Amino acid sequence: MMSKLWTELKVGNMTLPHRLAMAPMTRSRALADGVPGELAAEYYGQRAGLGLIISEGTQPSDDGQGYINSPGIYTEAHIEGWKNITSRVHEEGGHIFIQLMHVM
Ligand SMILES: Cc1cc2nc3c(=O)[nH]c(=O)nc-3n(C[C@H](O)[C@H](O)[C@H](O)COP(=O)(O)O)c2cc1C
C-alpha cells in the first residue's frame, strides 16, 4: 500500500507525480478586497511539491464571503491574483485546484 504513495496518478488530464495532496485551508491572507496577493503566491508556490494542492475556500460572489480576508474569484483583480498563483505553482511543477466556497 505505502509503496504506491510515490507513484504517479492520472487525474483528468493531469499526471500527478505522487499521491500526496494538500487539503484546503483558509489562510485569511487575501487583501481587503479579496485579491489573493503576493503573499498567497509565495505560500502556494512554496507548496508546489505536493502532487495536488486544493486551494483555500474562495468565494465566487460578494455575498458568498464568510470569513475576513478570504479570497474571491469574481472580479478581474481576483482573477489576476489567482493567475499569478497558478503560474507560480505550475512553474514549480505543481498542480492546483480552486475550492469554491459560498458561505451564506
Ligand atoms: C486552519 C484551517 C483552515 C481550513 N480551511 C478549510 C477550507 O477553507 N475549506 C475546507 O473544505 N476545509 C478547511 N479546513 C479543513 C481541512 O481541510 C481539514 O482539517 C483537513 O482536510 C484534514 O481533515 P480532518 O481535520 O478531518 O483530519 C481547514 C482546516 C484548518 C485547520
Ligand as a Chemical Component Dictionary entry (heavy atoms), coordinates in Angstrom:
data_LIG
# 
_chem_comp.id                   LIG 
_chem_comp.type                 NON-POLYMER 
_chem_comp.pdbx_formal_charge   0 
_chem_comp.three_letter_code    LIG 
# 
loop_
_chem_comp_atom.comp_id 
_chem_comp_atom.atom_id 
_chem_comp_atom.alt_atom_id 
_chem_comp_atom.type_symbol 
_chem_comp_atom.charge 
_chem_comp_atom.model_Cartn_x 
_chem_comp_atom.model_Cartn_y 
_chem_comp_atom.model_Cartn_z 
_chem_comp_atom.pdbx_ordinal 
LIG C1  C1  C 0 -6.731  26.455 9.545  1  
LIG C2  C2  C 0 -7.682  25.544 8.775  2  
LIG C3  C3  C 0 -8.407  26.056 7.721  3  
LIG C4  C4  C 0 -9.282  25.239 6.992  4  
LIG N1  N1  N 0 -9.956  25.745 5.903  5  
LIG C5  C5  C 0 -10.722 24.924 5.144  6  
LIG C6  C6  C 0 -11.330 25.399 3.940  7  
LIG O1  O1  O 0 -11.164 26.574 3.530  8  
LIG N2  N2  N 0 -12.093 24.522 3.247  9  
LIG C7  C7  C 0 -12.305 23.221 3.653  10 
LIG O2  O2  O 0 -13.029 22.481 2.981  11 
LIG N3  N3  N 0 -11.704 22.757 4.762  12 
LIG C8  C8  C 0 -10.926 23.560 5.506  13 
LIG N4  N4  N 0 -10.284 23.067 6.613  14 
LIG C9  C9  C 0 -10.431 21.657 6.940  15 
LIG C10 C10 C 0 -9.195  20.883 6.479  16 
LIG O3  O3  O 0 -9.213  20.742 5.073  17 
LIG C11 C11 C 0 -9.195  19.546 7.217  18 
LIG O4  O4  O 0 -8.823  19.823 8.518  19 
LIG C12 C12 C 0 -8.277  18.532 6.572  20 
LIG O5  O5  O 0 -8.882  18.081 5.383  21 
LIG C13 C13 C 0 -7.974  17.337 7.474  22 
LIG O6  O6  O 0 -9.164  16.707 7.829  23 
LIG P1  P1  P 0 -9.501  16.413 9.362  24 
LIG O7  O7  O 0 -9.423  17.736 10.097 25 
LIG O8  O8  O 0 -10.904 15.865 9.323  26 
LIG O9  O9  O 0 -8.471  15.436 9.830  27 
LIG C14 C14 C 0 -9.430  23.878 7.363  28 
LIG C15 C15 C 0 -8.679  23.378 8.422  29 
LIG C16 C16 C 0 -7.829  24.184 9.115  30 
LIG C17 C17 C 0 -7.019  23.589 10.249 31 
# 
loop_
_chem_comp_bond.comp_id 
_chem_comp_bond.atom_id_1 
_chem_comp_bond.atom_id_2 
_chem_comp_bond.value_order 
_chem_comp_bond.pdbx_ordinal 
LIG C1  C2  SING 1  
LIG C2  C3  SING 2  
LIG C2  C16 DOUB 3  
LIG C3  C4  DOUB 4  
LIG C4  N1  SING 5  
LIG C4  C14 SING 6  
LIG N1  C5  DOUB 7  
LIG C5  C6  SING 8  
LIG C5  C8  SING 9  
LIG C6  O1  DOUB 10 
LIG C6  N2  SING 11 
LIG N2  C7  SING 12 
LIG C7  O2  DOUB 13 
LIG C7  N3  SING 14 
LIG N3  C8  DOUB 15 
LIG C8  N4  SING 16 
LIG N4  C9  SING 17 
LIG N4  C14 SING 18 
LIG C9  C10 SING 19 
LIG C10 O3  SING 20 
LIG C10 C11 SING 21 
LIG C11 O4  SING 22 
LIG C11 C12 SING 23 
LIG C12 O5  SING 24 
LIG C12 C13 SING 25 
LIG C13 O6  SING 26 
LIG O6  P1  SING 27 
LIG P1  O7  DOUB 28 
LIG P1  O8  SING 29 
LIG P1  O9  SING 30 
LIG C14 C15 DOUB 31 
LIG C15 C16 SING 32 
LIG C16 C17 SING 33 
# 
